[in-house]
Amino acid sequence: MCYLVAKKFNDVGCLALQMTHGQHLADFKEKLMRAVGMILYSL
């Protein structure tokens, strides 16, 4: 078990999703990065 944490720069709080390790996690992270961009968010 692991957690994917999304943090918006210069803002309070974050979002954490409980996940399982594997290729599906890497694919999900890549899709999120393309959808929201990496300028304002850190995953």
N, CA, C and O atoms as a CHARMM CRD file, in Angstrom:
* protein
*
  172
    1    1 MET  N      0.84700  -1.16700   0.00000 PROA 1      0.00000
    2    1 MET  CA     0.00000   0.00000   0.00000 PROA 1      0.00000
    3    1 MET  C      0.89700   1.23700   0.00000 PROA 1      0.00000
    4    1 MET  O      1.96200   1.24800   0.61900 PROA 1      0.00000
    5    2 CYS  N      0.44600   2.28100  -0.70800 PROA 2      0.00000
    6    2 CYS  CA     1.17500   3.53700  -0.74800 PROA 2      0.00000
    7    2 CYS  C      0.16200   4.67100  -0.89600 PROA 2      0.00000
    8    2 CYS  O     -1.03800   4.43400  -1.03000 PROA 2      0.00000
    9    3 TYR  N      0.65300   5.87600  -0.87000 PROA 3      0.00000
   10    3 TYR  CA    -0.21300   7.04300  -1.01500 PROA 3      0.00000
   11    3 TYR  C      0.31500   7.93900  -2.11500 PROA 3      0.00000
   12    3 TYR  O      1.52100   8.16500  -2.21300 PROA 3      0.00000
   13    4 LEU  N     -0.57500   8.44900  -2.93900 PROA 4      0.00000
   14    4 LEU  CA    -0.24700   9.45800  -3.93100 PROA 4      0.00000
   15    4 LEU  C     -0.72600  10.78100  -3.34200 PROA 4      0.00000
   16    4 LEU  O     -1.91600  10.96100  -3.08300 PROA 4      0.00000
   17    5 VAL  N      0.21000  11.70200  -3.13400 PROA 5      0.00000
   18    5 VAL  CA    -0.09800  12.97500  -2.48700 PROA 5      0.00000
   19    5 VAL  C      0.02300  14.09300  -3.51000 PROA 5      0.00000
   20    5 VAL  O      1.03100  14.20400  -4.20800 PROA 5      0.00000
   21    6 ALA  N     -1.01400  14.91900  -3.59300 PROA 6      0.00000
   22    6 ALA  CA    -1.01500  16.08400  -4.48500 PROA 6      0.00000
   23    6 ALA  C     -0.98600  17.33600  -3.61900 PROA 6      0.00000
   24    6 ALA  O     -1.81600  17.50200  -2.72500 PROA 6      0.00000
   25    7 LYS  N     -0.03000  18.21300  -3.88900 PROA 7      0.00000
   26    7 LYS  CA     0.13700  19.44200  -3.12200 PROA 7      0.00000
   27    7 LYS  C      0.18800  20.61600  -4.08100 PROA 7      0.00000
   28    7 LYS  O      0.97500  20.62100  -5.02700 PROA 7      0.00000
   29    8 LYS  N     -0.65800  21.61500  -3.83300 PROA 8      0.00000
   30    8 LYS  CA    -0.63700  22.84100  -4.63000 PROA 8      0.00000
   31    8 LYS  C      0.38000  23.77800  -4.00300 PROA 8      0.00000
   32    8 LYS  O      0.31100  24.07400  -2.81000 PROA 8      0.00000
   33    9 PHE  N      1.33500  24.25000  -4.82000 PROA 9      0.00000
   34    9 PHE  CA     2.37600  25.14100  -4.32200 PROA 9      0.00000
   35    9 PHE  C      1.75800  26.39900  -3.72900 PROA 9      0.00000
   36    9 PHE  O      0.75600  26.90500  -4.23400 PROA 9      0.00000
   37   10 ASN  N      2.35900  26.89800  -2.66100 PROA 10     0.00000
   38   10 ASN  CA     1.94800  28.14200  -1.99700 PROA 10     0.00000
   39   10 ASN  C      0.50400  28.10700  -1.51600 PROA 10     0.00000
   40   10 ASN  O     -0.16900  29.13800  -1.50700 PROA 10     0.00000
   41   11 ASP  N      0.02400  26.93800  -1.11800 PROA 11     0.00000
   42   11 ASP  CA    -1.33600  26.80600  -0.60900 PROA 11     0.00000
   43   11 ASP  C     -1.32100  25.87600   0.60700 PROA 11     0.00000
   44   11 ASP  O     -0.38100  25.10300   0.79100 PROA 11     0.00000
   45   12 VAL  N     -2.34200  25.95400   1.41600 PROA 12     0.00000
   46   12 VAL  CA    -2.43300  25.13700   2.62100 PROA 12     0.00000
   47   12 VAL  C     -3.14000  23.82900   2.28500 PROA 12     0.00000
   48   12 VAL  O     -4.12800  23.81700   1.55100 PROA 12     0.00000
   49   13 GLY  N     -2.62400  22.72800   2.83000 PROA 13     0.00000
   50   13 GLY  CA    -3.27000  21.43400   2.67300 PROA 13     0.00000
   51   13 GLY  C     -2.78700  20.65400   1.47000 PROA 13     0.00000
   52   13 GLY  O     -1.97500  21.12500   0.67300 PROA 13     0.00000
   53   14 CYS  N     -3.31800  19.43600   1.36500 PROA 14     0.00000
   54   14 CYS  CA    -2.97700  18.54600   0.25500 PROA 14     0.00000
   55   14 CYS  C     -4.07800  17.50000   0.11900 PROA 14     0.00000
   56   14 CYS  O     -5.00300  17.44300   0.93000 PROA 14     0.00000
   57   15 LEU  N     -3.96600  16.68500  -0.90800 PROA 15     0.00000
   58   15 LEU  CA    -4.90200  15.59500  -1.15800 PROA 15     0.00000
   59   15 LEU  C     -4.09100  14.30900  -1.21900 PROA 15     0.00000
   60   15 LEU  O     -3.09400  14.24000  -1.93700 PROA 15     0.00000
   61   16 ALA  N     -4.50600  13.29600  -0.47800 PROA 16     0.00000
   62   16 ALA  CA    -3.79500  12.01500  -0.46300 PROA 16     0.00000
   63   16 ALA  C     -4.75300  10.90400  -0.86900 PROA 16     0.00000
   64   16 ALA  O     -5.85700  10.79300  -0.33600 PROA 16     0.00000
   65   17 LEU  N     -4.31600  10.08500  -1.81900 PROA 17     0.00000
   66   17 LEU  CA    -5.10300   8.94400  -2.28000 PROA 17     0.00000
   67   17 LEU  C     -4.37500   7.65800  -1.91900 PROA 17     0.00000
   68   17 LEU  O     -3.19700   7.50100  -2.23800 PROA 17     0.00000
   69   18 GLN  N     -5.06600   6.74000  -1.25900 PROA 18     0.00000
   70   18 GLN  CA    -4.48500   5.44200  -0.93700 PROA 18     0.00000
   71   18 GLN  C     -4.49300   4.59800  -2.20300 PROA 18     0.00000
   72   18 GLN  O     -5.53100   4.43100  -2.84200 PROA 18     0.00000
   73   19 MET  N     -3.33700   4.07100  -2.55700 PROA 19     0.00000
   74   19 MET  CA    -3.18200   3.31700  -3.80400 PROA 19     0.00000
   75   19 MET  C     -2.43800   2.01700  -3.51100 PROA 19     0.00000
   76   19 MET  O     -2.03900   1.75700  -2.37600 PROA 19     0.00000
   77   20 THR  N     -2.26000   1.21200  -4.54600 PROA 20     0.00000
   78   20 THR  CA    -1.39200   0.04300  -4.46800 PROA 20     0.00000
   79   20 THR  C     -0.27300   0.22800  -5.48400 PROA 20     0.00000
   80   20 THR  O     -0.45400   0.87700  -6.51500 PROA 20     0.00000
   81   21 HSD  N      0.88100  -0.34900  -5.18200 PROA 21     0.00000
   82   21 HSD  CA     2.03300  -0.24100  -6.07000 PROA 21     0.00000
   83   21 HSD  C      1.74900  -0.94400  -7.39000 PROA 21     0.00000
   84   21 HSD  O      0.96000  -1.88800  -7.44500 PROA 21     0.00000
   85   22 GLY  N      2.39000  -0.48500  -8.43900 PROA 22     0.00000
   86   22 GLY  CA     2.28500  -1.17400  -9.71300 PROA 22     0.00000
   87   22 GLY  C      2.25400  -0.21000 -10.88500 PROA 22     0.00000
   88   22 GLY  O      2.29400   1.01000 -10.72400 PROA 22     0.00000
   89   23 GLN  N      2.18200  -0.79700 -12.06200 PROA 23     0.00000
   90   23 GLN  CA     2.19500  -0.00400 -13.28900 PROA 23     0.00000
   91   23 GLN  C      0.97000   0.90000 -13.38500 PROA 23     0.00000
   92   23 GLN  O      1.05800   1.99700 -13.93500 PROA 23     0.00000
   93   24 HSD  N     -0.17700   0.45300 -12.85300 PROA 24     0.00000
   94   24 HSD  CA    -1.38800   1.27100 -12.90200 PROA 24     0.00000
   95   24 HSD  C     -1.20100   2.57600 -12.12600 PROA 24     0.00000
   96   24 HSD  O     -1.77300   3.60000 -12.50000 PROA 24     0.00000
   97   25 LEU  N     -0.40900   2.55100 -11.05200 PROA 25     0.00000
   98   25 LEU  CA    -0.12600   3.77000 -10.29100 PROA 25     0.00000
   99   25 LEU  C      0.70900   4.73300 -11.12400 PROA 25     0.00000
  100   25 LEU  O      0.42200   5.93000 -11.15700 PROA 25     0.00000
  101   26 ALA  N      1.72700   4.23200 -11.79000 PROA 26     0.00000
  102   26 ALA  CA     2.56900   5.06800 -12.64700 PROA 26     0.00000
  103   26 ALA  C      1.75300   5.66400 -13.79000 PROA 26     0.00000
  104   26 ALA  O      1.90800   6.84100 -14.11700 PROA 26     0.00000
  105   27 ASP  N      0.88700   4.85600 -14.39800 PROA 27     0.00000
  106   27 ASP  CA     0.03700   5.35100 -15.48400 PROA 27     0.00000
  107   27 ASP  C     -0.93000   6.42100 -14.99900 PROA 27     0.00000
  108   27 ASP  O     -1.13900   7.42600 -15.67900 PROA 27     0.00000
  109   28 PHE  N     -1.51900   6.21200 -13.82600 PROA 28     0.00000
  110   28 PHE  CA    -2.45800   7.17700 -13.25600 PROA 28     0.00000
  111   28 PHE  C     -1.75700   8.49800 -12.96500 PROA 28     0.00000
  112   28 PHE  O     -2.30300   9.56700 -13.24000 PROA 28     0.00000
  113   29 LYS  N     -0.54500   8.43000 -12.40800 PROA 29     0.00000
  114   29 LYS  CA     0.21800   9.64100 -12.10600 PROA 29     0.00000
  115   29 LYS  C      0.55700  10.40900 -13.38800 PROA 29     0.00000
  116   29 LYS  O      0.45300  11.63500 -13.41600 PROA 29     0.00000
  117   30 GLU  N      0.95400   9.71700 -14.42500 PROA 30     0.00000
  118   30 GLU  CA     1.25700  10.37300 -15.70200 PROA 30     0.00000
  119   30 GLU  C      0.02600  11.06800 -16.27400 PROA 30     0.00000
  120   30 GLU  O      0.12500  12.19200 -16.76600 PROA 30     0.00000
  121   31 LYS  N     -1.12800  10.41300 -16.21500 PROA 31     0.00000
  122   31 LYS  CA    -2.37000  11.01600 -16.71200 PROA 31     0.00000
  123   31 LYS  C     -2.73700  12.25400 -15.90400 PROA 31     0.00000
  124   31 LYS  O     -3.16400  13.26000 -16.47100 PROA 31     0.00000
  125   32 LEU  N     -2.57300  12.18800 -14.58200 PROA 32     0.00000
  126   32 LEU  CA    -2.84800  13.35000 -13.74000 PROA 32     0.00000
  127   32 LEU  C     -1.91700  14.50900 -14.07200 PROA 32     0.00000
  128   32 LEU  O     -2.35400  15.65700 -14.15100 PROA 32     0.00000
  129   33 MET  N     -0.64800  14.21300 -14.26500 PROA 33     0.00000
  130   33 MET  CA     0.31700  15.26600 -14.58000 PROA 33     0.00000
  131   33 MET  C     -0.02900  15.94400 -15.89200 PROA 33     0.00000
  132   33 MET  O      0.10300  17.16200 -16.00900 PROA 33     0.00000
  133   34 ARG  N     -0.47100  15.17600 -16.88600 PROA 34     0.00000
  134   34 ARG  CA    -0.87700  15.77000 -18.16500 PROA 34     0.00000
  135   34 ARG  C     -2.15200  16.58700 -18.01900 PROA 34     0.00000
  136   34 ARG  O     -2.30400  17.61200 -18.68300 PROA 34     0.00000
  137   35 ALA  N     -3.07300  16.15300 -17.16000 PROA 35     0.00000
  138   35 ALA  CA    -4.36000  16.82900 -17.00700 PROA 35     0.00000
  139   35 ALA  C     -4.25300  18.13800 -16.23100 PROA 35     0.00000
  140   35 ALA  O     -4.86200  19.13200 -16.62500 PROA 35     0.00000
  141   36 VAL  N     -3.49500  18.15800 -15.14100 PROA 36     0.00000
  142   36 VAL  CA    -3.44800  19.35300 -14.29300 PROA 36     0.00000
  143   36 VAL  C     -2.17800  20.16300 -14.47900 PROA 36     0.00000
  144   36 VAL  O     -2.11700  21.31200 -14.04300 PROA 36     0.00000
  145   37 GLY  N     -1.18000  19.60400 -15.10600 PROA 37     0.00000
  146   37 GLY  CA     0.08800  20.30200 -15.28000 PROA 37     0.00000
  147   37 GLY  C      0.92600  20.24100 -14.01400 PROA 37     0.00000
  148   37 GLY  O      0.42500  19.93500 -12.93200 PROA 37     0.00000
  149   38 MET  N      2.18500  20.53100 -14.16500 PROA 38     0.00000
  150   38 MET  CA     3.08600  20.43700 -13.01600 PROA 38     0.00000
  151   38 MET  C      3.59700  21.80800 -12.57700 PROA 38     0.00000
  152   38 MET  O      4.51600  21.88700 -11.76100 PROA 38     0.00000
  153   39 ILE  N      3.02000  22.88300 -13.10300 PROA 39     0.00000
  154   39 ILE  CA     3.45500  24.21200 -12.71800 PROA 39     0.00000
  155   39 ILE  C      2.93100  24.58300 -11.33600 PROA 39     0.00000
  156   39 ILE  O      3.66100  25.15900 -10.52900 PROA 39     0.00000
  157   40 LEU  N      1.66600  24.25700 -11.05800 PROA 40     0.00000
  158   40 LEU  CA     1.07100  24.61700  -9.78000 PROA 40     0.00000
  159   40 LEU  C      0.99800  23.48200  -8.78300 PROA 40     0.00000
  160   40 LEU  O      0.77300  23.72500  -7.59700 PROA 40     0.00000
  161   41 TYR  N      1.18200  22.24300  -9.22800 PROA 41     0.00000
  162   41 TYR  CA     0.96500  21.08300  -8.36100 PROA 41     0.00000
  163   41 TYR  C      2.20900  20.20100  -8.30400 PROA 41     0.00000
  164   41 TYR  O      2.96700  20.11000  -9.27000 PROA 41     0.00000
  165   42 SER  N      2.40000  19.56900  -7.17900 PROA 42     0.00000
  166   42 SER  CA     3.44800  18.57400  -7.01100 PROA 42     0.00000
  167   42 SER  C      2.79000  17.24800  -6.66800 PROA 42     0.00000
  168   42 SER  O      1.94400  17.19200  -5.77600 PROA 42     0.00000
  169   43 LEU  N      3.16500  16.17800  -7.36200 PROA 43     0.00000
  170   43 LEU  CA     2.62600  14.83700  -7.08200 PROA 43     0.00000
  171   43 LEU  C      3.72900  13.96100  -6.53700 PROA 43     0.00000
  172   43 LEU  O      3.49500  12.79100  -6.23500 PROA 43     0.00000
